[in-house]
Amino acid sequence: MSKSFFVSDIHFGLQSEEAENRKIERFTELAGMISREGGSLYMVGDILDYWMEFRHVIPKYFNPFLCQLREMGRHGVGIHYFAGNHDFWLGNYFSETLGIRTWYGAQEQVIGGKHFYITHGDGLDRKDIGYRLFVFFVRNRFNLALLSTIQPDMAIGLMRTLSRMSRKHGGSNMHNEADFLFQYADSLAENKVFDFFVCGHSHMKSHKKLSNGRGDYVNLGTWIDGEYPYGVYENGRFSLQQLH
């Protein structure tokens, strides 16, 4: 059976030029590995720190990343992109031009005979009215259509500002966020059967059993701290690995 690869929270566009170059080098390495070995890639949100799409313009900053996606597609890699709270609206470029399946919110999928519950991890707290209003604003088709009519540099600047707002709203205590995500998965498993709950968002890499002893909780971690984790699923087993 072919492998399935998972990655989250790369945040291309967030850091210094040196850090960004290291991230694209590692992503190129990962893309080459997937293309050689075959299989699928699941990008579980916040791969880009911001994204703005226009009818005839693509932000040139992300061109190295987009070229890697196109190359994987040429090698028959099936790519899935789950929108996060930073790359919150993916538009048509990914789906129509690159042939990538784009997803919004949590999705249940069967991969290699196992049941996966995949979510970036944002928006799961129904009590967080502020965040739900934020998502409504940034994923509103009228607002997006209006933004696309603005001069591109101005529109992209606005998207960067919205990205910073999302980061500020999330707060700096990632341990609390990670605890919430694990508790959410644990509670979900009481009424829903799945083998793997896969998420990101908190930037806290983790792989452990849920309380019921049947399902696994997997948080894919982040690439912004100088580490480059990714997940691999093959033959019924999920493992977290590291690019060096």
Rosetta blueprint (number, residue, H / E / L):
1 M L
2 S L
3 K E
4 S E
5 F E
6 F E
7 V E
8 S L
9 D L
10 I L
11 H L
12 F E
13 G L
14 L L
15 Q L
16 S L
17 E H
18 E H
19 A H
20 E H
21 N H
22 R H
23 K H
24 I H
25 E H
26 R H
27 F H
28 T H
29 E H
30 L H
31 A H
32 G H
33 M H
34 I H
35 S H
36 R H
37 E H
38 G L
39 G E
40 S E
41 L E
42 Y E
43 M E
44 V L
45 G L
46 D L
47 I L
48 L E
49 D L
50 Y L
51 W L
52 M L
53 E L
54 F L
55 R L
56 H L
57 V L
58 I L
59 P L
60 K H
61 Y H
62 F H
63 N H
64 P H
65 F H
66 L H
67 C H
68 Q H
69 L H
70 R H
71 E H
72 M H
73 G H
74 R H
75 H L
76 G L
77 V L
78 G E
79 I E
80 H E
81 Y E
82 F E
83 A L
84 G L
85 N L
86 H L
87 D L
88 F L
89 W L
90 L L
91 G L
92 N L
93 Y H
94 F H
95 S H
96 E H
97 T H
98 L L
99 G L
100 I L
101 R E
102 T E
103 W E
104 Y L
105 G L
106 A L
107 Q E
108 E E
109 Q E
110 V E
111 I E
112 G L
113 G L
114 K E
115 H E
116 F E
117 Y E
118 I E
119 T L
120 H L
121 G L
122 D L
123 G L
124 L L
125 D L
126 R L
127 K L
128 D L
129 I H
130 G H
131 Y H
132 R H
133 L H
134 F H
135 V H
136 F H
137 F H
138 V H
139 R L
140 N L
141 R H
142 F H
143 N H
144 L H
145 A H
146 L H
147 L H
148 S L
149 T L
150 I L
151 Q L
152 P H
153 D H
154 M H
155 A H
156 I H
157 G H
158 L H
159 M H
160 R H
161 T H
162 L H
163 S H
164 R H
165 M H
166 S H
167 R H
168 K H
169 H H
170 G H
171 G L
172 S L
173 N L
174 M H
175 H H
176 N H
177 E H
178 A H
179 D H
180 F H
181 L H
182 F H
183 Q H
184 Y H
185 A H
186 D H
187 S H
188 L H
189 A L
190 E L
191 N L
192 K L
193 V L
194 F L
195 D L
196 F E
197 F E
198 V E
199 C E
200 G L
201 H L
202 S L
203 H L
204 M L
205 K L
206 S E
207 H E
208 K E
209 K E
210 L L
211 S L
212 N L
213 G L
214 R L
215 G L
216 D E
217 Y E
218 V E
219 N E
220 L L
221 G L
222 T L
223 W L
224 I L
225 D L
226 G L
227 E L
228 Y E
229 P E
230 Y E
231 G E
232 V E
233 Y E
234 E E
235 N L
236 G L
237 R E
238 F E
239 S E
240 L E
241 Q E
242 Q E
243 L E
244 H L
